[in-house]
Amino acid sequence: MVVFCIMSGLLGFNFPFSLESFAAPHLPVFVLVVVVVATMPIMTLGLSAAISPQSLSKGAISAVIPGFVEVLFLLWDTARSSQAGGADIIWVALAFGVLILHAANTVFDVTKWPVAADAIQVAHAQACSCQSLL
C-alpha cells in the first residue's frame, strides 16, 4: 500500500500541482479551467481505453463525447475572443500535461487500489507521502 500511495500522491498531487503552479501565471483562468477541468473526462476515458479496451461501454462514451464537443466550442470561442489573452501554445500544452497527470492518476487508482484499504486510509497515506516528498 505504501508504493501505491506514493505513486498516487505523485501522479495526483505533487506532479500536477507543481506543473499547474508553473503554467497558471501564463494562462488566462478561463483557458486553464476549461483545459484542465472540462477535458478531464475525455482524457480519462481515452487512457482507460488504451489500458483496457473492454472496459469501455456505450454509456460512458455517450456521456463523455457531447461534453467534449462543448469544450471544443468553448475553446474555439475563447481563442477567438480577447479572453484568450494571447496565451502561448507552450503554456496550453503544459496545462494539458496537468490534465494527463490527473487522468493517469485516476486510471492508476482504479486499477491498483489496495484491496483492504478504504478511501480515508488512502487519502491519509497520500497526504503523508506527498508531504514527505516536498
C-alpha positions in Angstrom: 0.0 0.0 0.0 2.9 2.3 0.6 4.1 2.2 -3.0 0.5 2.7 -4.2 0.1 5.8 -2.0 3.4 7.3 -3.1 2.7 6.8 -6.8 -0.9 8.1 -6.4 0.4 11.1 -4.4 2.9 11.9 -7.1 0.5 11.4 -10.1 -2.4 13.0 -8.4 -0.9 15.8 -6.3 2.8 16.6 -6.4 3.5 16.5 -10.2 0.2 18.0 -11.5 0.0 20.8 -8.9 3.7 21.7 -9.5 3.1 21.8 -13.2 -0.1 23.8 -12.8 1.7 26.3 -10.5 4.3 26.8 -13.2 1.9 27.2 -16.1 -1.0 29.1 -14.4 0.6 32.5 -14.3 1.0 32.4 -18.1 -2.6 31.4 -18.9 -6.0 33.2 -18.5 -8.0 31.5 -15.8 -10.8 30.6 -18.2 -8.4 28.7 -20.5 -6.8 26.9 -17.6 -10.1 25.8 -16.1 -11.5 24.7 -19.5 -8.4 22.7 -20.4 -7.8 21.0 -17.1 -11.3 20.5 -15.7 -13.6 20.2 -18.7 -11.4 17.9 -20.7 -10.7 15.5 -17.8 -13.5 13.0 -18.6 -12.4 12.5 -22.2 -8.7 12.1 -21.2 -9.6 9.6 -18.5 -11.8 7.7 -20.9 -9.0 7.7 -23.5 -6.4 6.4 -21.1 -8.7 3.8 -19.7 -9.5 2.6 -23.3 -5.8 2.4 -24.0 -5.1 0.3 -21.0 -8.2 -1.9 -21.1 -10.4 -1.5 -24.3 -13.0 -3.9 -22.9 -13.8 -1.5 -20.1 -15.4 0.9 -22.5 -19.2 1.0 -22.5 -21.6 2.7 -24.9 -22.9 4.6 -21.8 -19.5 6.0 -20.9 -18.8 7.1 -24.4 -22.2 8.6 -25.0 -21.9 10.5 -21.7 -18.4 12.0 -22.4 -18.5 12.8 -26.1 -21.2 15.5 -26.0 -19.3 17.3 -23.2 -16.1 17.2 -25.0 -17.7 18.7 -28.1 -19.0 21.5 -25.9 -15.5 22.0 -24.6 -14.1 22.3 -28.1 -16.7 25.0 -28.8 -15.7 26.9 -25.6 -12.0 26.7 -26.5 -12.7 27.8 -30.1 -14.8 30.7 -28.9 -12.2 31.7 -26.2 -9.3 31.5 -28.7 -11.2 33.9 -31.0 -12.1 36.4 -28.2 -9.9 38.8 -26.3 -10.2 36.5 -23.2 -7.6 34.2 -24.7 -5.0 36.9 -23.9 -2.6 35.6 -26.5 -1.8 32.5 -24.5 1.3 30.8 -25.9 0.7 27.2 -27.1 3.5 26.0 -24.8 1.6 27.1 -21.7 -1.6 25.5 -23.0 0.4 22.3 -23.7 1.7 22.3 -20.1 -1.9 22.7 -18.9 -2.7 19.6 -20.9 0.2 17.9 -19.0 -1.6 18.6 -15.8 -4.7 17.0 -17.2 -2.8 14.0 -18.4 -1.3 13.5 -14.9 -4.7 13.8 -13.2 -6.2 11.3 -15.7 -3.3 8.9 -15.3 -3.8 9.1 -11.5 -7.5 8.3 -11.9 -6.8 5.3 -14.0 -3.9 4.2 -11.8 -6.1 4.4 -8.7 -8.8 2.3 -10.2 -6.5 -0.4 -11.5 -4.1 -0.6 -8.5 -6.4 0.3 -5.5 -5.3 -1.8 -2.4 -8.0 -4.4 -1.6 -8.1 -3.9 2.1 -8.0 0.0 2.0 -10.8 2.4 2.2 -10.8 6.0 0.8 -10.0 7.7 4.1 -7.0 5.5 4.7 -5.7 6.0 1.2 -6.3 9.8 1.4 -4.3 10.0 4.7 -1.5 7.9 3.3 -1.4 10.0 0.1 -1.2 13.2 2.1 1.6 11.8 4.2 3.5 10.6 1.1 3.1 14.0 -0.6 4.2 15.9 2.5 7.3 13.8 2.8 8.2 14.5 -0.8 8.0 18.3 -0.5 
